[in-house]
Amino acid sequence: MSPTITCADLSVTLPGAAGPVDILRGVELSVDNAELVSVLGTSGSGKTTLLRVLGGLLPATGGEVRCDDTVVTGPPEGVVTVFQDYAHSLLPWRTVRRNVALGIEASLSRSERDDRVDEALTMVGLLDRSAEYPWRLSGGMQQRVQIARALAMRPRVLLMDEPFGALDAMTKASLQDQLQQVQELTGTTIVFVTHDVEEAVYLSDRLVVLRGSPANIGLSLDIPLPRPRHQITTKERSDYLELRHRVYEALGHTVGEPARG
């Protein structure tokens, strides 16, 4: 596969209370077309910073990011970001349908827009809730609306910043499975930031672990688990458990040691 996104010697320095703070240094990363790559790390390791740079929302201090071999200097065409805070991403005075249409209103005719919205809402299982308002929906449904809005734009690359982090375990598991189905249907390239080791191993084709300060990639691990994956049977596999163990070790945890942070 040809890389869709590449980082070369990427470094990011941000202002801090006591002066500039080096967040990332010398990051090398490539994400192939239609690949789902998770980015893991402890709190404050630079995961969200990396995602914002990939999406052109934050400039790199050193090195470069390329999307389809074009240097990223602002949000690239065809790259859409989904954030964790769905409650502030949706407009409460707009119905679900009109929220999903928000990113395509200016570029498509009414009929094309309606088709896109129907398609996206069908993929996330919310077509029958299209006339409702976000504040009447559960947190999981609101996050599905935000994902549908991104899908309606038919992105080539979807950047997801801990999108399921604020949800309960059952809702999270349901949305993880729905995300896998959506990717299978669309072939979208996904970069998925999470602090959840089990989630990363379950969803990913490959995952990377950010370590150190400033952070760099301490582990890049292929996840060759067969698809489709299932919440129970996949997580009972010995190879899943071994992969999970390797990630915990990369994060600094050892057997018998309590989790930190």
C-alpha positions in Angstrom: 0.0 0.0 0.0 1.1 3.6 -0.6 1.3 5.8 2.5 -1.6 8.3 2.9 0.1 10.2 5.7 3.8 10.4 6.6 5.7 12.2 9.3 9.4 12.8 8.8 11.6 13.9 11.8 8.5 15.7 13.3 9.0 17.9 16.3 6.6 20.1 18.1 7.4 22.8 20.8 4.6 24.7 22.5 4.7 27.6 24.9 4.5 26.8 28.6 4.3 28.8 31.8 8.0 28.6 32.4 9.0 28.8 28.7 8.8 26.6 25.6 8.1 22.9 26.1 9.2 20.2 23.7 6.2 17.9 23.2 7.3 15.7 20.3 10.8 15.2 18.9 11.9 13.2 15.8 8.7 11.4 15.2 8.7 9.1 12.1 5.3 7.7 11.2 3.5 6.5 8.0 -0.1 5.5 7.7 -1.1 3.4 4.7 -4.3 3.8 2.6 -7.3 2.1 4.3 -5.2 1.3 7.4 -6.4 1.9 11.0 -3.5 3.0 13.2 -4.0 3.7 16.9 -1.8 6.1 18.8 -1.3 5.2 22.5 0.5 6.9 25.3 0.1 8.0 28.9 -1.7 11.3 29.7 0.4 14.3 28.5 2.5 12.2 26.1 1.6 14.3 23.0 -1.1 12.0 21.4 -3.6 14.8 20.7 -0.8 17.2 19.7 0.3 14.6 17.1 -3.2 14.3 15.8 -3.6 18.0 15.5 -0.4 18.3 13.5 -1.5 15.5 11.2 -4.8 17.3 10.6 -3.1 20.7 9.9 -4.6 22.3 13.0 -1.2 22.9 14.6 2.0 23.6 12.8 5.1 21.5 13.3 8.2 23.1 14.8 10.5 20.9 12.9 10.3 18.2 10.2 7.2 17.8 8.1 3.9 16.0 7.6 2.8 14.9 4.1 -0.7 13.9 3.0 -0.7 12.1 -0.3 2.8 13.5 -0.8 1.8 17.1 -0.3 3.3 19.0 2.6 0.6 19.8 5.2 0.5 23.5 6.0 -3.2 23.6 7.0 -6.2 21.3 7.1 -5.8 19.0 4.0 -8.7 18.4 1.7 -10.3 15.1 2.5 -9.1 14.9 6.1 -11.7 15.2 8.9 -11.2 15.2 12.7 -13.6 13.7 15.2 -13.1 14.9 18.8 -14.0 13.3 22.2 -16.2 16.3 23.2 -19.3 15.5 21.2 -21.6 17.7 23.4 -19.8 20.8 22.2 -19.4 19.7 18.6 -23.1 19.5 17.9 -25.4 22.4 17.5 -28.3 22.0 19.9 -30.8 24.0 17.8 -30.2 21.8 14.7 -31.8 18.4 14.3 -29.6 15.4 13.9 -30.1 15.6 10.1 -29.1 19.2 9.9 -26.1 18.6 12.2 -24.9 15.8 9.9 -25.4 18.1 6.9 -23.3 20.9 8.3 -20.0 20.2 6.6 -21.6 19.7 3.1 -24.3 22.4 3.0 -22.2 24.8 0.9 -20.8 22.3 -1.6 -23.7 20.1 -2.6 -27.2 20.4 -4.0 -30.2 19.7 -1.8 -30.7 16.2 -3.3 -27.1 15.3 -3.1 -26.8 16.5 0.4 -29.9 14.5 1.5 -28.5 11.4 -0.1 -25.1 11.8 1.7 -26.9 12.5 5.1 -29.1 9.4 4.7 -26.1 7.3 3.8 -24.1 8.5 6.8 -26.9 8.1 9.3 -27.6 4.6 8.0 -24.0 3.6 8.5 -24.2 4.7 12.2 -27.7 3.3 12.7 -29.4 6.7 13.3 -31.6 7.2 10.2 -34.7 6.8 12.3 -33.6 9.5 14.7 -32.8 12.1 12.1 -35.6 14.5 13.1 -34.6 14.6 16.8 -32.4 17.2 18.5 -29.0 16.2 19.9 -29.9 17.0 23.5 -32.6 14.4 23.4 -30.1 11.6 22.6 -27.7 9.6 24.8 -24.0 10.4 24.8 -23.3 7.4 22.6 -25.9 8.5 20.0 -24.5 12.1 20.1 -21.1 10.7 19.3 -22.6 8.7 16.4 -24.1 11.9 15.1 -20.6 13.5 15.1 -19.1 10.5 13.3 -22.0 10.6 10.8 -21.2 14.3 10.1 -17.6 13.3 9.4 -18.7 10.4 7.1 -21.1 12.6 5.2 -18.0 14.5 4.0 -16.6 11.3 2.6 -13.2 11.8 4.0 -10.2 9.9 2.8 -8.6 10.2 6.2 -10.5 10.3 9.6 -8.6 11.5 12.6 -10.2 10.5 15.9 -9.2 11.9 19.2 -10.3 9.5 22.0 -13.8 9.5 20.5 -15.2 6.9 22.9 -13.2 7.9 26.0 -16.2 9.5 27.8 -18.6 6.7 27.2 -19.6 3.7 29.4 -18.2 0.3 28.6 -21.2 -1.2 26.8 -21.7 1.9 24.6 -18.0 2.0 23.9 -17.9 -1.6 22.8 -20.9 -1.1 20.5 -19.3 2.0 18.8 -16.0 0.1 18.4 -17.8 -2.6 16.4 -19.7 0.0 14.4 -16.5 1.8 13.5 -15.1 -1.5 12.2 -18.1 -2.0 10.0 -18.0 1.6 8.7 -14.3 1.2 7.8 -15.0 -2.0 6.0 -17.7 -0.3 4.0 -15.8 2.9 3.2 -12.1 1.9 3.2 -11.4 5.1 5.1 -7.9 5.6 6.5 -8.2 6.1 10.3 -5.7 7.5 12.9 -7.2 6.7 16.3 -5.9 8.3 19.5 -6.7 6.4 22.7 -5.4 5.7 26.1 -7.2 2.4 26.2 -4.9 -0.5 25.5 -7.6 -3.1 24.9 -9.4 -0.7 22.5 -6.2 -0.1 20.5 -5.4 -3.8 20.1 -9.0 -4.7 19.3 -9.5 -2.0 16.6 -6.1 -1.6 15.0 -4.2 -2.9 12.0 -1.2 -1.3 13.7 -0.6 0.7 16.8 2.2 3.0 17.9 3.1 4.0 21.5 4.5 7.4 22.3 7.1 7.4 25.1 9.5 9.9 26.7 9.6 13.6 27.2 9.7 15.0 24.6 7.8 12.0 23.1 8.9 9.7 20.3 7.5 6.4 19.0 8.7 3.8 21.4 6.9 0.9 19.8 5.3 0.2 16.4 3.3 -3.0 16.5 1.4 -4.8 13.7 -1.9 -6.3 14.9 -2.5 -9.4 12.7 -5.7 -10.5 14.4 -8.2 -11.8 11.8 -11.3 -9.7 10.9 -14.1 -9.4 11.5 -13.3 -9.1 15.2 -15.7 -9.8 18.1 -15.7 -8.4 21.6 -15.7 -11.8 23.3 -14.0 -14.3 20.9 -11.2 -11.9 19.7 -10.3 -10.9 23.3 -10.1 -14.5 24.4 -7.5 -15.4 21.8 -4.0 -16.1 23.0 -2.4 -13.8 20.3 -4.7 -10.9 21.4 -3.6 -11.4 25.0 0.1 -11.5 24.0 -0.2 -8.3 21.9 -2.0 -6.6 24.8 0.9 -7.7 27.1 3.5 -6.2 24.8 1.7 -2.9 24.7 1.4 -2.7 28.5 5.2 -3.4 28.7 5.9 -0.6 26.2 3.8 1.7 28.4 6.0 0.8 31.4 3.7 -1.7 33.2 5.0 -5.1 34.3 3.2 -8.1 35.6 2.1 -7.6 39.2 2.7 -3.9 39.1 -0.3 -1.6 39.7 -1.2 0.6 36.8 0.1 4.2 36.9 -1.9 7.3 35.8 
